[in-house]
Amino acid sequence: MKRHGPLSFSSLIEAAKADNAWGDATIKTLLGRLMRKGPVRSERDDGHQRYHAVPNRPDYLAGEVDPLVARLFHGSRDSLKAFLEEA
């Protein structure tokens, strides 16, 4: 799934449908559950409701660091640690 910034409801539905064979009702149900549990929130922006992800910090960091470690340190976190200790 592509990363998106805050989306309007209709844009969120379109983005979800582009990656999944889900109907509108399924997406609305999932969105409601995600908002109740916290990983998605909505806010009013210029008169429009916008939805966006609320990343869990450890998951976000792993998602950013793991590809970096794979690309630059051949998957070795120890090599990254050694590099940072030398810097």
N, CA and C atoms as an extended XYZ file, in Angstrom:
261
Properties=species:S:1:pos:R:3:atomname:S:1:resname:S:1:resid:I:1 pbc="F F F"
N         0.842       -1.183        0.000 N   MET     1
C         0.000        0.000        0.000 CA  MET     1
C         0.886        1.245        0.000 C   MET     1
N         0.526        2.200       -0.817 N   LYS     2
C         1.264        3.455       -0.847 CA  LYS     2
C         0.992        4.256        0.413 C   LYS     2
N         1.951        5.083        0.778 N   ARG     3
C         1.765        5.995        1.902 CA  ARG     3
C         1.059        7.235        1.408 C   ARG     3
N         0.155        7.712        2.213 N   HIS     4
C        -0.601        8.920        1.882 CA  HIS     4
C        -0.587        9.838        3.087 C   HIS     4
N        -0.765       11.106        2.833 N   GLY     5
C        -0.946       12.046        3.924 CA  GLY     5
C        -2.389       11.986        4.385 C   GLY     5
N        -2.834       12.944        5.167 N   PRO     6
C        -4.235       12.955        5.579 CA  PRO     6
C        -5.155       12.923        4.360 C   PRO     6
N        -6.206       12.095        4.443 N   LEU     7
C        -7.121       11.913        3.315 CA  LEU     7
C        -8.551       12.260        3.704 C   LEU     7
N        -9.285       12.758        2.737 N   SER     8
C       -10.723       12.927        2.931 CA  SER     8
C       -11.341       11.528        2.931 C   SER     8
N       -12.595       11.434        3.378 N   PHE     9
C       -13.241       10.131        3.435 CA  PHE     9
C       -13.306        9.483        2.050 C   PHE     9
N       -13.691       10.250        1.040 N   SER    10
C       -13.813        9.674       -0.311 CA  SER    10
C       -12.444        9.253       -0.851 C   SER    10
N       -11.400       10.025       -0.575 N   SER    11
C       -10.054        9.651       -1.026 CA  SER    11
C        -9.556        8.414       -0.291 C   SER    11
N        -9.900        8.299        0.997 N   LEU    12
C        -9.519        7.128        1.770 CA  LEU    12
C       -10.194        5.881        1.195 C   LEU    12
N       -11.475        5.972        0.875 N   ILE    13
C       -12.207        4.851        0.275 CA  ILE    13
C       -11.557        4.454       -1.050 C   ILE    13
N       -11.246        5.421       -1.899 N   GLU    14
C       -10.600        5.142       -3.188 CA  GLU    14
C        -9.253        4.455       -2.996 C   GLU    14
N        -8.434        4.950       -2.062 N   ALA    15
C        -7.112        4.373       -1.818 CA  ALA    15
C        -7.231        2.940       -1.309 C   ALA    15
N        -8.172        2.685       -0.405 N   ALA    16
C        -8.358        1.335        0.124 CA  ALA    16
C        -8.829        0.392       -0.973 C   ALA    16
N        -9.728        0.850       -1.827 N   LYS    17
C       -10.230        0.012       -2.922 CA  LYS    17
C        -9.154       -0.272       -3.969 C   LYS    17
N        -8.219        0.640       -4.125 N   ALA    18
C        -7.151        0.440       -5.114 CA  ALA    18
C        -6.258       -0.732       -4.720 C   ALA    18
N        -6.139       -0.989       -3.419 N   ASP    19
C        -5.254       -2.045       -2.938 CA  ASP    19
C        -5.985       -3.301       -2.475 C   ASP    19
N        -7.307       -3.242       -2.360 N   ASN    20
C        -8.079       -4.364       -1.826 CA  ASN    20
C        -9.398       -4.497       -2.565 C   ASN    20
N        -9.950       -5.684       -2.541 N   ALA    21
C       -11.252       -5.926       -3.167 CA  ALA    21
C       -12.353       -5.799       -2.113 C   ALA    21
N       -12.338       -4.702       -1.356 N   TRP    22
C       -13.295       -4.478       -0.284 CA  TRP    22
C       -14.407       -3.545       -0.747 C   TRP    22
N       -15.571       -3.735       -0.166 N   GLY    23
C       -16.689       -2.848       -0.422 CA  GLY    23
C       -16.654       -1.661        0.523 C   GLY    23
N       -17.479       -0.676        0.237 N   ASP    24
C       -17.530        0.532        1.073 CA  ASP    24
C       -17.863        0.210        2.527 C   ASP    24
N       -18.821       -0.699        2.745 N   ALA    25
C       -19.239       -1.030        4.111 CA  ALA    25
C       -18.085       -1.641        4.905 C   ALA    25
N       -17.297       -2.491        4.269 N   THR    26
C       -16.147       -3.105        4.940 CA  THR    26
C       -15.132       -2.048        5.324 C   THR    26
N       -14.875       -1.123        4.431 N   ILE    27
C       -13.902       -0.059        4.696 CA  ILE    27
C       -14.400        0.842        5.830 C   ILE    27
N       -15.686        1.192        5.807 N   LYS    28
C       -16.256        2.032        6.865 CA  LYS    28
C       -16.157        1.331        8.225 C   LYS    28
N       -16.452        0.023        8.252 N   THR    29
C       -16.360       -0.737        9.500 CA  THR    29
C       -14.931       -0.759       10.008 C   THR    29
N       -13.985       -1.043        9.124 N   LEU    30
C       -12.577       -1.085        9.505 CA  LEU    30
C       -12.108        0.281       10.000 C   LEU    30
N       -12.489        1.328        9.299 N   LEU    31
C       -12.106        2.684        9.703 CA  LEU    31
C       -12.645        3.013       11.095 C   LEU    31
N       -13.888        2.663       11.351 N   GLY    32
C       -14.476        2.903       12.663 CA  GLY    32
C       -13.724        2.175       13.763 C   GLY    32
N       -13.353        0.935       13.511 N   ARG    33
C       -12.595        0.164       14.504 CA  ARG    33
C       -11.208        0.749       14.729 C   ARG    33
N       -10.554        1.146       13.652 N   LEU    34
C        -9.218        1.741       13.781 CA  LEU    34
C        -9.263        3.059       14.549 C   LEU    34
N       -10.318        3.831       14.348 N   MET    35
C       -10.442        5.098       15.074 CA  MET    35
C       -10.698        4.839       16.557 C   MET    35
N       -11.522        3.835       16.884 N   ARG    36
C       -11.784        3.514       18.295 CA  ARG    36
C       -10.533        3.000       18.997 C   ARG    36
N        -9.712        2.233       18.288 N   LYS    37
C        -8.517        1.644       18.898 CA  LYS    37
C        -7.322        2.585       18.879 C   LYS    37
N        -7.356        3.634       18.059 N   GLY    38
C        -6.322        4.651       18.125 CA  GLY    38
C        -5.353        4.807       16.977 C   GLY    38
N        -5.143        3.822       16.091 N   PRO    39
C        -4.142        4.038       15.041 CA  PRO    39
C        -4.578        4.972       13.909 C   PRO    39
N        -5.848        5.357       13.891 N   VAL    40
C        -6.332        6.332       12.905 CA  VAL    40
C        -7.121        7.380       13.665 C   VAL    40
N        -6.921        8.625       13.271 N   ARG    41
C        -7.725        9.695       13.863 CA  ARG    41
C        -8.187       10.628       12.757 C   ARG    41
N        -9.174       11.400       13.098 N   SER    42
C        -9.681       12.372       12.127 CA  SER    42
C        -9.643       13.744       12.756 C   SER    42
N        -9.533       14.725       11.900 N   GLU    43
C        -9.601       16.109       12.357 CA  GLU    43
C       -10.174       16.957       11.238 C   GLU    43
N       -10.776       18.026       11.632 N   ARG    44
C       -11.372       18.942       10.663 CA  ARG    44
C       -10.284       19.883       10.157 C   ARG    44
N       -10.181       19.968        8.846 N   ASP    45
C        -9.174       20.813        8.206 CA  ASP    45
C        -9.856       21.635        7.127 C   ASP    45
N        -9.907       22.923        7.325 N   ASP    46
C       -10.511       23.827        6.339 CA  ASP    46
C       -11.933       23.399        5.989 C   ASP    46
N       -12.690       23.000        7.022 N   GLY    47
C       -14.078       22.620        6.814 CA  GLY    47
C       -14.286       21.197        6.340 C   GLY    47
N       -13.223       20.422        6.161 N   HIS    48
C       -13.329       19.041        5.692 CA  HIS    48
C       -12.740       18.096        6.728 C   HIS    48
N       -13.372       16.940        6.862 N   GLN    49
C       -12.849       15.919        7.761 CA  GLN    49
C       -11.718       15.187        7.053 C   GLN    49
N       -10.581       15.059        7.720 N   ARG    50
C        -9.412       14.364        7.172 CA  ARG    50
C        -9.034       13.235        8.118 C   ARG    50
N        -8.642       12.112        7.546 N   TYR    51
C        -8.251       10.941        8.314 CA  TYR    51
C        -6.771       10.682        8.099 C   TYR    51
N        -6.066       10.345        9.174 N   HIS    52
C        -4.656       10.021        9.023 CA  HIS    52
C        -4.217        9.036       10.091 C   HIS    52
N        -3.130        8.353        9.787 N   ALA    53
C        -2.587        7.342       10.682 CA  ALA    53
C        -1.909        8.004       11.869 C   ALA    53
N        -1.987        7.343       13.005 N   VAL    54
C        -1.263        7.742       14.206 CA  VAL    54
C        -0.258        6.621       14.448 C   VAL    54
N         0.970        6.825       13.981 N   PRO    55
C         1.927        5.720       14.050 CA  PRO    55
C         2.338        5.383       15.476 C   PRO    55
N         2.499        4.097       15.714 N   ASN    56
C         3.072        3.599       16.953 CA  ASN    56
C         4.572        3.803       16.820 C   ASN    56
N         5.189        4.536       17.734 N   ARG    57
C         6.599        4.921       17.585 CA  ARG    57
C         7.539        3.738       17.339 C   ARG    57
N         7.487        2.659       18.135 N   PRO    58
C         8.400        1.538       17.863 CA  PRO    58
C         8.186        0.923       16.472 C   PRO    58
N         6.925        0.775       16.061 N   ASP    59
C         6.655        0.222       14.728 CA  ASP    59
C         7.139        1.171       13.637 C   ASP    59
N         6.917        2.476       13.841 N   TYR    60
C         7.364        3.466       12.866 CA  TYR    60
C         8.884        3.434       12.719 C   TYR    60
N         9.588        3.429       13.853 N   LEU    61
C        11.051        3.407       13.812 CA  LEU    61
C        11.572        2.147       13.141 C   LEU    61
N        10.989        0.999       13.467 N   ALA    62
C        11.412       -0.250       12.832 CA  ALA    62
C        11.178       -0.182       11.325 C   ALA    62
N        10.054        0.381       10.912 N   GLY    63
C         9.755        0.511        9.488 CA  GLY    63
C        10.717        1.427        8.760 C   GLY    63
N        11.287        2.388        9.457 N   GLU    64
C        12.252        3.294        8.850 CA  GLU    64
C        13.679        2.757        8.947 C   GLU    64
N        14.030        2.156       10.086 N   VAL    65
C        15.404        1.712       10.320 CA  VAL    65
C        15.711        0.399        9.611 C   VAL    65
N        14.775       -0.546        9.619 N   ASP    66
C        15.048       -1.859        9.028 CA  ASP    66
C        15.471       -1.785        7.559 C   ASP    66
N        14.781       -1.012        6.708 N   PRO    67
C        15.248       -0.905        5.322 CA  PRO    67
C        16.634       -0.254        5.209 C   PRO    67
N        16.912        0.713        6.083 N   LEU    68
C        18.219        1.364        6.094 CA  LEU    68
C        19.309        0.354        6.452 C   LEU    68
N        19.069       -0.438        7.490 N   VAL    69
C        20.027       -1.467        7.914 CA  VAL    69
C        20.216       -2.483        6.797 C   VAL    69
N        19.142       -2.889        6.166 N   ALA    70
C        19.235       -3.860        5.067 CA  ALA    70
C        20.054       -3.302        3.907 C   ALA    70
N        19.811       -2.039        3.575 N   ARG    71
C        20.462       -1.433        2.409 CA  ARG    71
C        21.923       -1.080        2.670 C   ARG    71
N        22.224       -0.506        3.828 N   LEU    72
C        23.565        0.021        4.067 CA  LEU    72
C        24.467       -0.883        4.898 C   LEU    72
N        23.864       -1.801        5.669 N   PHE    73
C        24.659       -2.617        6.581 CA  PHE    73
C        24.399       -4.112        6.405 C   PHE    73
N        23.895       -4.487        5.228 N   HIS    74
C        23.646       -5.892        4.878 CA  HIS    74
C        22.811       -6.602        5.940 C   HIS    74
N        21.854       -5.873        6.530 N   GLY    75
C        20.937       -6.446        7.502 CA  GLY    75
C        21.482       -6.576        8.911 C   GLY    75
N        22.691       -6.083        9.163 N   SER    76
C        23.314       -6.241       10.477 CA  SER    76
C        23.125       -4.996       11.340 C   SER    76
N        22.282       -5.131       12.361 N   ARG    77
C        22.098       -4.022       13.301 CA  ARG    77
C        23.380       -3.767       14.086 C   ARG    77
N        24.169       -4.820       14.321 N   ASP    78
C        25.445       -4.653       15.022 CA  ASP    78
C        26.386       -3.759       14.227 C   ASP    78
N        26.365       -3.880       12.890 N   SER    79
C        27.213       -3.021       12.059 CA  SER    79
C        26.761       -1.566       12.144 C   SER    79
N        25.452       -1.354       12.180 N   LEU    80
C        24.934        0.008       12.348 CA  LEU    80
C        25.362        0.565       13.702 C   LEU    80
N        25.236       -0.251       14.747 N   LYS    81
C        25.628        0.183       16.086 CA  LYS    81
C        27.104        0.547       16.123 C   LYS    81
N        27.946       -0.289       15.522 N   ALA    82
C        29.398       -0.008       15.492 CA  ALA    82
C        29.669        1.288       14.738 C   ALA    82
N        28.976        1.495       13.636 N   PHE    83
C        29.147        2.721       12.851 CA  PHE    83
C        28.780        3.942       13.696 C   PHE    83
N        27.662        3.873       14.402 N   LEU    84
C        27.229        5.009       15.216 CA  LEU    84
C        28.161        5.266       16.389 C   LEU    84
N        28.731        4.223       16.945 N   GLU    85
C        29.661        4.402       18.061 CA  GLU    85
C        30.976        5.041       17.600 C   GLU    85
N        31.347        4.821       16.349 N   GLU    86
C        32.567        5.412       15.806 CA  GLU    86
C        32.367        6.866       15.416 C   GLU    86
N        31.158        7.232       15.106 N   ALA    87
C        30.872        8.589       14.601 CA  ALA    87
C        31.047        9.641       15.661 C   ALA    87
